[in-house]
Amino acid sequence: MASIFISYRRDDTEGHAGRLLDELRKRLGTDGVFMDMEGIGLGLDFRQVIEEQLSLCKVVLALIGRRWHDTRDGSGVRRLEKQDDVLRFEIATAIKRGITIVPVLMHGARLPEAPELPEDLRPLLKLNAFELRHDKWSSDTKLLMERLVSIVPDLADCSRSTTPILTSTSIQVWLGSVVATAVTYEILYLTLDMNDSFLFVAWMVLGISLGIWHAARVPPNVVRDTILGFAIALSAGIGMSVVGMVYGEPFLPQNEPEWQYGTKHMVTIMLGFIAGNIIPRLGAKTGR
């Protein structure tokens, strides 16, 4: 459920909206913030989706730049004057439902005068606004989080830029990896007697799959992802060793050459996991 709804005009503050979205999701997670750029799937009724998200959110951040109220369509008509304008629909619906709205002023913008707004948006002018400056982005966003804590308690730790090192998702991925690698090792190597090259490919694919699963559910944290990758590799190696001992072929033998051989297997899993965490985030950046 999204706690914060970001309302913005694409021709006015799209870049800053995306930047603010990233900052908020570091603290609230992917599902904690809604913005139409990513939150409305193809083929869906955007008005219905917006109404549903507004009914669930605790606060609407209305990003207002210098062109917010004066952006015009191809005919020269101000978009705010049109009943089908998405931004007008978002703000008017939030006002009607009594949802907390925070006007966030950007690019040195000001709140419009009453005659510049349609009647259903004029209550916005009575609300206390917050100025978010480009040259003081870090300190201003931190202050904004602090002032929103009473509405969205999950923002209480504003000094935290990422999720904690230990999360329920990370634990699930860790446990799942031990089981998955042990089963893969038992089937491919001990039962089917696959050659080493095929097994190394299997470890890489498994590691990447686990990394992608993890990245889809948890915001990025380089330290956590690296530590978790190492924990997965070591734990998976122990799990495979236990399975191997049942067959009389321990995965972690005592003599040095075989230990080095086993280490290659675990390093492959770790590198695959780290790569899996990076892949979707690179795709998200290039696709923005």
Residue pairs with C-beta under 8 A, 6 or more apart in sequence:
1 31
1 56
2 31
2 32
2 33
2 34
2 39
2 53
2 56
2 57
3 28
3 32
3 33
3 57
3 58
3 59
3 152
3 154
4 24
4 28
4 32
4 33
4 34
4 57
4 58
4 59
4 60
4 61
4 148
4 152
5 33
5 34
5 35
5 53
5 54
5 57
5 59
5 60
5 61
5 90
5 94
5 99
6 17
6 20
6 21
6 24
6 33
6 34
6 35
6 60
6 61
6 63
7 60
7 61
7 62
7 63
7 87
7 90
7 91
7 94
8 14
8 16
8 17
8 35
8 62
8 63
8 87
9 63
9 65
9 67
9 68
9 71
9 79
9 87
11 67
11 71
12 63
12 64
12 65
12 66
12 67
12 68
12 71
13 63
13 64
13 65
13 68
13 106
13 107
14 37
16 63
16 65
16 106
16 107
16 132
16 134
17 35
17 37
17 63
18 35
18 37
18 288
19 137
20 61
20 63
20 104
20 132
20 141
21 33
21 35
21 37
21 38
23 141
24 32
24 33
25 32
25 33
25 219
26 160
26 161
26 162
26 163
26 219
27 145
27 154
27 155
27 157
27 158
27 160
27 161
28 152
28 154
28 155
29 163
29 218
29 219
30 217
30 219
32 154
34 53
34 57
36 46
36 50
36 86
39 49
39 53
40 46
40 49
40 50
41 49
46 86
47 89
50 86
50 89
50 90
50 93
51 93
54 60
54 90
54 93
54 94
54 97
54 99
55 97
57 99
58 99
58 100
58 151
58 152
59 99
59 100
59 101
59 102
59 148
59 151
59 152
60 90
60 91
60 94
60 99
60 100
60 101
60 102
61 102
61 104
62 91
62 101
62 102
62 103
62 104
62 124
63 104
63 106
64 103
64 104
64 105
64 106
64 109
64 111
64 129
65 106
65 107
65 109
66 107
66 108
66 109
68 87
68 109
68 112
69 78
69 80
69 112
69 116
69 117
70 78
70 116
71 78
71 79
71 80
72 78
72 79
73 79
73 82
79 85
79 87
79 88
80 87
80 88
80 117
80 118
80 121
81 118
82 88
88 118
88 120
88 121
91 101
91 121
91 124
92 120
92 121
94 101
95 101
95 120
95 121
95 123
95 124
96 120
100 151
101 124
101 127
102 127
102 128
102 129
102 130
102 148
103 111
103 124
103 127
103 129
103 130
104 129
104 130
104 131
104 132
104 144
105 111
105 129
105 130
105 131
105 132
106 131
106 132
106 134
107 134
111 124
111 125
111 129
112 125
113 125
114 122
114 125
117 124
117 125
130 144
130 147
131 140
132 140
132 141
132 144
133 140
142 158
142 159
145 155
145 158
146 155
146 158
148 155
149 155
149 156
149 158
162 219
162 220
162 221
162 224
163 218
163 219
163 221
163 224
164 224
165 221
165 223
165 224
165 227
167 218
169 214
169 217
169 218
170 214
170 218
170 224
170 228
173 210
173 213
173 214
173 228
173 232
174 228
174 231
174 232
174 235
176 210
177 206
177 210
177 232
177 235
177 236
177 269
177 273
178 232
178 235
178 236
178 238
178 239
179 239
180 206
180 210
180 236
181 203
181 206
181 236
181 239
181 240
181 269
182 236
182 239
182 240
182 242
182 243
184 202
184 203
184 206
185 199
185 239
185 240
185 243
185 244
185 251
186 243
186 247
188 194
188 198
188 199
188 202
189 199
190 243
190 244
190 247
190 249
194 202
199 265
200 264
200 265
200 268
203 265
203 268
203 269
203 272
204 268
204 269
204 271
204 272
205 272
206 269
206 272
207 229
207 232
207 268
207 269
207 270
207 271
207 272
207 273
207 274
207 275
207 276
208 272
208 273
208 275
208 276
208 279
209 276
210 232
210 272
210 273
210 276
211 225
211 229
211 272
211 273
211 274
211 275
211 276
211 277
211 278
211 279
212 276
212 277
212 279
212 280
213 276
214 225
214 228
214 273
214 276
214 277
215 276
215 277
215 278
215 279
215 280
215 281
216 280
220 277
220 281
225 273
225 274
225 277
226 274
228 273
229 269
229 270
229 271
229 273
229 274
229 277
230 270
232 269
232 270
232 273
233 266
233 267
233 269
233 270
233 273
234 266
236 266
236 269
237 251
237 252
237 262
237 265
237 266
238 252
240 251
240 265
241 250
241 251
241 252
241 262
243 251
244 250
244 251
251 262
251 265
252 259
252 262
253 259
253 262
